[in-house]
Amino acid sequence: MRHFGHIAPEERQRLFFREPSVFTADSPSRVLSAALGATLYSPATRPQLADDIVKQAGRGVVSMVLCLEDSIDDAEVVGAEENLVRQFTGLAGRTDAGELPLLFVRVRFPEQIPDLVQRLGPAVRVLSGFVMPKFTEERGMPFLEALASAETASGRRLFAMPVLESPELLYRESRVETLEGISRAVDKYRDRVLALRLGVTDFCSSYALRRAPDMTAYDVQVVASVIADVVNMLGRADGTGFTVTGPVWEYFRVQERMFKPQLRRSPFLEGQAEELREALIEHAMDGLLREITLDQANGLLGKTCIHPSHVLPVHALSVVSHEEYSDAQDILRPERGGGGVLRSAYTNKMNEVKPHRAWAERTLQRAEVFGVAHQDIGFVDLLAAGLPE
C-alpha cells in the first residue's frame, strides 16, 4: 500500500517531487507508526464490513479500526464479534481484496484479544493489532499481556494502540502519576506499541463539554492542557517517545455557523478551486483543516477519523512541502554534523543545525511515507487530485 496510491501514476508524478513509498503490514514499526495517517473507525456490526474495507482501501485509506467498544451497544457485542470473525475470514479469502489497509480491532476487555485471535485462525494474517480503551498502567497491562500471549500463540506480529482517555489522565491532581504509569507500561512493550491515541471525546465528557464545529480541541483549554502533557511526557524526540495521534473530528456537515469560515480564499483562487473551498466549508472541513495543522504544530501525527470524507484532508496536510524537505536535507547534511547556522535555500528563514535536527529527522520520516510535493504544489492541489471523480 502507499498514500495517494489510489490516484493515477501520471497524476502522482505531477504532484510529487518525491512520491510516497510503498509499505506493507510487515514493514518496520517505525514506518507503520508514521504511515497510519487518517485512521478510519467503523462499527464491527456492519453487515458488509469486508466490502466496506475493500472500498475504503480503494479510496486511499491505509488504516482502519473495527470497533467493539463505544460505537456499538452493549447488547451487540457478541453479535459484533461473530460478524468480525466472519467478515475477516471472508476477507482473507477474497481475490479482489488487493492491498488491504492496516486493520485493528478496538476491544473492551483483555480477554477478547486471545479469544478473537483464536477464533480468526488463519484469517489472523489480515489483522495488524488491537486498540486498547481507557488505558492506564493498571487497566492497560492486562491488555498488553494478552496481546503478547496472542501473538505467541498465533505466530502473527500484533501491535497495540492504547487510547489515552481516562478521567485520571484528565484530572490535574492525578495526571502526572497516571502519565508516569502509562509510560512504564508502554515502555515495557515498546516494540509492540505502534502509537498512542487521544480520546478527546471522553475528556470533554468528564466536564459535560462538546466542541463546536468552528472550534478545535486546542480551543478547549482543559483538553489542550492534557494534549500538551501527553506530548511532553510520551512524545519526546529523544528516543523515549512514541507517535501520538490527533483527536477525532466529530463533524461532517454544518447547518449553521457562528464564526466566519477559517479557510483563506487565495490558495483556492490560485488553484481555481473555489468550488472545493465552498464544499469544504459546507461540510465543516475548515475547522478540521485548522485542527490538523494545530495537531502537527503540537507534535501529533495522524488522526482518528469517523467519516471517510476526513481521510483526504489529513493525508493532504501530511505531505511534506518542498520547502520543508529542502530545509530538512540541508540540516542533516553530513558536513553539518558540527552544528552552525545557515540560511534556508528558500532564503526566508534561519536553519540552526543542532536545535532543528530532531525536527528534520521527523520531517524526513514523514516524507518517506507521505511524499514530498513539487515546489509549486500546495495542499489544495493534493485535495483536488485525491477527490473521487
N, C-alpha and C positions, 0 to 999 in steps of 0.2 A: 504494500500500500504506500501511498505518498499523498501529501497535501496537494490539493489542486490537481490530483490525478484524474479527476472526472472531466476536466476540460481538455480540448484538443491539443495535441503536441505543438502544433504551429502557434496556437494562442499562448501556450506556456512560454514558448521561445520569445514571443513578442513582449511578454510581461516581465520575464525574469532574466536578470544578469547571471544569476546562478540558480538553477532550478532546485526545488525541494528534492531531497534524496529519498530513495526507496528504503523502506524498513519493513520488518515483519514482526509478528508476535514473539519471535525468538530472538529479536535484536537485543543488544545490551540494555540493561535498565536505565543507564544514563541517557540513551537515545529515546527510549519509550517515555520516560518521565517528561522530557522536553516536548515530545511529539503528541501528547494527549490532546491538546487543542481544546475544542469545544466538546465536552463530554455530554452526550445526549442521554437523558434519563427517559425510561419508558416503563410503565407498569408491567409486571410479569404476567398479568392476567390477559393481555391482548391475545385474541384467538388466532390472529395471523402474524404472530410475533416474528417468525422466521422470515416471512415475506417482507415485513417492515424493516428488518435488519438489512436484508439484501438491498432493498430500495434506498435506504439511507446511505449505505456504502456507495451506491452509485451516484449519490448527490454530494459526496465529499466528506461524510462523517468517518472519522477514524477511531473513535472510542465511544462506547455506549455502556450504560448501566441499566440492567434489568432489575427492577425494584420489587422486593418482597416486604418492604418496610412501610414508611409513611404514605406512599402513594396508593396503597390498597387497604381495604377494610380488614379488620382483624379476622372476620369470618371467612375471608377469601384466601387465607394463607395456604391452606392445604391444597386447594384447587390450583392456586398460582404455582406452587412447587411442582405439581403434576404437569401443568402446562409447560413450565420451563423445561423440565426434563424431556417432555415430548417434542417441543419445538427445537431444542438443541440437538436431539437425536436426529430429527429430520434435517436440520441444517447441516450437520456433519456429513450426511449422505447425499447432499444435493450437488449436482454437476454444474448448476448455474450460479452457485454462490459467489464465485470469483474470489476476490481478496476481501475477506470479512474484516470489519472493524475489530479493535481490541474489545473483548466482551467481558464485563464484570457483573457480578450479582451482588446486590445490596441485601444483606441478610438481617434478621432480627436478633438471632441468638447464635452463640458459638457452635452449638450442636448441629445447626443447619449446614455448616461447611462440610464436615466429613460425610454427612448423610447425602447431601446433594452430589458430591463428588463420586460417592459410591454408586448412586443411582444413575449418574450420567454414563458410567462405564467408559467405553471407547470415545464417546462424544465429548469427554472432558478436554479433548485436544482443541476444541474451539473456545475454551474458557481461558481467560487470562488472569482471573483472580476475583477477589471479593472486596466489597465496600463495607466498612465496619462502623455502625452508627454510634453516636453519643460516646465517643472514645475518650476514656481517661485511663490512667495506669491500672486501676482496679478492675474496671469493666473491660478494658482493651486487651489485657494479657491473655485471658481465655480465648479470645478471637484469634490472636496471633499464634497461640499454641495449637489451636485447632487447625489453622492454616498449615502449619508446619507438618502436623500429622497427616493431613490430607495430601499434601504434596509428596510426602514419603510413600504413602500407600498407593498413589496413582502414578508416580513417576513423572508427573507433569509439573513444570515450573509454574507456581502460582504467586501472584502479587497481592499485597494488601494496600488498600487506600482507606485509612482511618478518616472519619468525619469528626471534626472538632466543632461541637455544637452544644456541649453540656452547660447547665447553669453554673457549675463550679468554675468553668473557664471564664464565664461572663462576669461573675461577681468579683469585685475588686479584692475583697478580703481573702479569697481562696484562689485567685488567678495564678499567682506565681508558683504556689505549691502544686497546683494542677498541671501547669506547664512543665514543671520540673519532673513530675511523674510521667507525663506523656513522653518527655524527652528520654527518660530511662527506658520506657517500653519500646519505643520505635528504634532507639539506638541498638537495643539487643537484637532486633530483627532487621537491621539496616538493609541488608541485601534483598529483603522481600518487601520493603515499604516503597512503593513506587511514587506516591505523592500523598500529601495531606490536604484534605478538602475542608472548606469552611462552610458550616451550616448557619448562615446568617439568618435564615427564616426562623430557626429555633431561638437564636439570640434575640431577635425582635419580639418573639412570642413571650419571652420572660418579662417584658415590660409593656405588653399589650400594644406593640408598635407595628406599623407596616409602612414601608417607604412608598411614596407616590411615584408614578412613572416619570416625573421630572425631577426626582431626587435619586442620588446614588447611595450606596452603602456608606460612603465616606461623608455624606451629609448627616448621617445619624451618628452622633458623636459617641454614644455608648457602644455602638458596633465598631466604629472606626478605631476606638482605643484597643479593642480586642484584636483586630486585624494587625495593628501595629505591634502589639506584644507577641503575637504568634510569630510574625516575621522576625521580630527581634531575637527571640529565643530559638526558633526552629527553622528559620530560613537563612541563616548566615552563609556567607560565601567563603568561609574558612575551611571547608571540608566537613564540617559537622552538620550542616544544614540539609534540608530536604526541599523538594519542589512543593510549593504551596499554591493551590489553585484558587481562582477567583470565585466569588459567591454567585449564586443563581440569580438570574434576572427574571422576574415573575410575569412581565407584561408582554403581550404581543399584539394588542390593538388598544387604542386610546379613543374614547368618545369625546372627551373634553379635557382641556389642559388649562392650568392656571398661569404658567410661565411661558415666555417665548421659547420657540424651538432652539435647541442648543447646537445645531449644525450650521456652520458658516456656509453662505451661498457660493462664495467664489470658487472653492475646489470643484464644485459640481458644474458651475458655468464653464470653467476651463475644460472640463471633460465632456461638455454637452450632455450632462446627465441630470438636468433639473427635475425631470420626472422621477428619477431614482431618489433624489433628495425628498421630494414630497411623499413618496411611498414610505421611506424610512421614518419620516416624522409621523405619518398617519399610524404607523404600527409601533410607535414608542421606541424606535431604534435610535433616535438621537440620544436619549438617556442611556441606552445600552452602550453605544459607542463611547460616550463620555466615561462610563464606569469601566469599560475595558481599558481605556487609556490610563485611568487612575489605578486600576489593578496593576498594570505594568510599572507605573511610576512608584508603586509601593512594594515592588518585589514579587508580585504574583505572576504566575504563568498558566495559561489555560483558564477554562471557566466551566462551571456546571450549567447546563442548559436544559430547559424543559420544553422547548419548541424548536422544530427544525429550522425555522427562519432565523434563529440566533446563531447558527453554526458559521455561516459565511462571514458575518461581521467579525466574529472572534478570530477566524483564520486570516482574514484580510489585514487586520490590525496586528497580527503576529508576524507577518512577513517583515524581514529586515530591510530597511531602506538602503539605497546605495550609499548614502552619506554615512549612516551608522556603520555599515560594513567597511567603508574606507577608513573611518576613524579607528575601528577595532583592529584592522590589519596593521595600520601604522603603529598603534600602541604595542602590538605583540611582535613586532619585527625583532629577530634575534639580536641585532646590533643595539636595540634599545634596552637590553637587559639591565643596564646600569642606572636606568631612570632618565630623568630630564623632562623638559617641556618642549613641545613642538606645536607649530600652528597647523591646524587641520588642512587637509587637501582642499576643502571647500572654503578655506580662508575666512571662517566665520566663528571659530571658537579655539580655545586652548585645549590641547590634549596633554595631560600630565601623566607620564607613563606609569609610575608606581600606583598612585591613587586610582587610576582608571583601569588598571589591569584586570581586576575581577569583573568589572562591567564588560570589558572587551571579550573576555573568555566566555562569559554567559551569552553575549551577543552572537558570537560565532557558533555557539552550540544551538541557538535558536535558528541561525542562518542555515545550519545543516539540515534541519527538518522542515522549516517553513520557506526556505529560499531567500534570495536577495533580489529585490525589484530593480529593474533598469532605472537609470538616472532620472528619466522623465515619466516614470510610472508612480502614481500615488494610490492611496487606499481606495479612491473612487473607481479607478480603473480595475482594481482587483475585485471590488464588489460587483461591478457591472459584468465583468467577464465570468464570474462564478455563478451568476443567476441562471436558473433553468430557462431554456428558450420557450 
